[in-house]
Amino acid sequence: MMKVSNKSYLPNYYTKSKTRLSKLNKFELVNIFNKETTCRAWVGARGAFQKALIQCLIESKVDISVVGDKYQTSWKYPVYLDQNNVLLQIN
């Protein structure tokens, strides 16, 4: 049986998620964001993944201000990316 430290799991999951997501283009990141809007369950690993996703969108120069910022994000509505790299909600 493998022992997992609670102190290292989420930071490691964040790092692995960010590495994987950073290889995607901004349109693929938006599609992943939209998939996340359909899930209402919550666990720590999902939070780490979502944090990595938002960070990758910011690093891709996408304006995420309609859904939040690097500290808080609304996952209530799906979004699309306009020609100016701005996320807009689909209501």
C-alpha positions as CSV (number, residue, x, y, z in Angstrom):
1,M,0.0,0.0,0.0
2,M,1.3,3.4,-0.9
3,K,1.2,6.2,1.6
4,V,0.0,9.5,0.3
5,S,0.8,12.7,2.1
6,N,-2.1,15.2,2.3
7,K,0.4,18.0,2.2
8,S,1.9,17.1,-1.2
9,Y,-1.0,15.6,-3.2
10,L,-2.9,18.8,-4.2
11,P,0.2,20.9,-5.0
12,N,1.6,18.0,-7.1
13,Y,-1.8,17.5,-8.8
14,Y,-1.9,21.2,-9.6
15,T,1.6,21.1,-11.1
16,K,0.8,18.0,-13.2
17,S,-2.4,19.5,-14.4
18,K,-0.8,22.8,-15.3
19,T,2.0,21.1,-17.2
20,R,-0.6,19.1,-19.2
21,L,-2.9,22.1,-19.8
22,S,-0.1,24.5,-20.8
23,K,0.4,22.4,-23.9
24,L,-3.1,23.2,-25.2
25,N,-4.2,26.2,-27.2
26,K,-6.6,28.8,-25.8
27,F,-9.6,27.3,-27.7
28,E,-9.0,23.9,-26.2
29,L,-8.7,25.5,-22.7
30,V,-12.1,27.2,-23.3
31,N,-13.6,23.9,-24.2
32,I,-12.3,22.4,-21.0
33,F,-13.7,25.3,-19.0
34,N,-17.1,24.7,-20.6
35,K,-17.0,21.0,-19.6
36,E,-16.2,22.1,-16.0
37,T,-19.4,24.2,-16.0
38,T,-21.5,21.0,-16.2
39,C,-20.1,19.4,-13.1
40,R,-21.5,20.4,-9.7
41,A,-19.5,18.0,-7.6
42,W,-16.6,19.3,-5.6
43,V,-13.3,17.7,-4.4
44,G,-9.9,19.2,-3.7
45,A,-8.4,17.7,-6.8
46,R,-11.0,19.4,-9.0
47,G,-10.1,22.8,-7.3
48,A,-6.4,22.2,-8.1
49,F,-7.3,21.4,-11.7
50,Q,-9.5,24.4,-12.1
51,K,-6.8,26.7,-10.6
52,A,-4.3,25.3,-13.2
53,L,-6.9,25.8,-16.0
54,I,-7.5,29.5,-15.0
55,Q,-3.8,30.1,-14.7
56,C,-3.2,28.7,-18.2
57,L,-6.0,30.9,-19.6
58,I,-4.4,33.9,-18.1
59,E,-1.0,33.0,-19.4
60,S,-2.5,32.6,-22.9
61,K,-3.5,36.2,-22.7
62,V,-7.2,35.5,-22.4
63,D,-9.3,38.1,-20.6
64,I,-11.3,36.1,-18.0
65,S,-12.8,39.1,-16.2
66,V,-16.4,38.1,-17.1
67,V,-16.0,34.9,-15.0
68,G,-13.6,36.1,-12.4
69,D,-9.9,36.5,-11.8
70,K,-7.0,34.5,-10.5
71,Y,-8.6,34.4,-7.0
72,Q,-12.2,33.5,-7.7
73,T,-14.1,32.1,-10.7
74,S,-17.7,31.5,-11.5
75,W,-18.3,28.2,-13.2
76,K,-22.1,28.8,-13.6
77,Y,-22.2,29.5,-17.4
78,P,-20.3,28.2,-20.4
79,V,-18.3,30.7,-22.3
80,Y,-16.9,31.5,-25.7
81,L,-13.8,33.3,-26.8
82,D,-14.3,36.4,-29.0
83,Q,-11.9,37.8,-31.6
84,N,-10.3,40.0,-28.9
85,N,-9.4,37.1,-26.6
86,V,-12.1,38.0,-24.2
87,L,-14.3,35.3,-22.6
88,L,-18.0,36.0,-22.9
89,Q,-20.7,34.1,-21.1
90,I,-23.4,32.1,-22.9
91,N,-26.6,32.5,-20.9
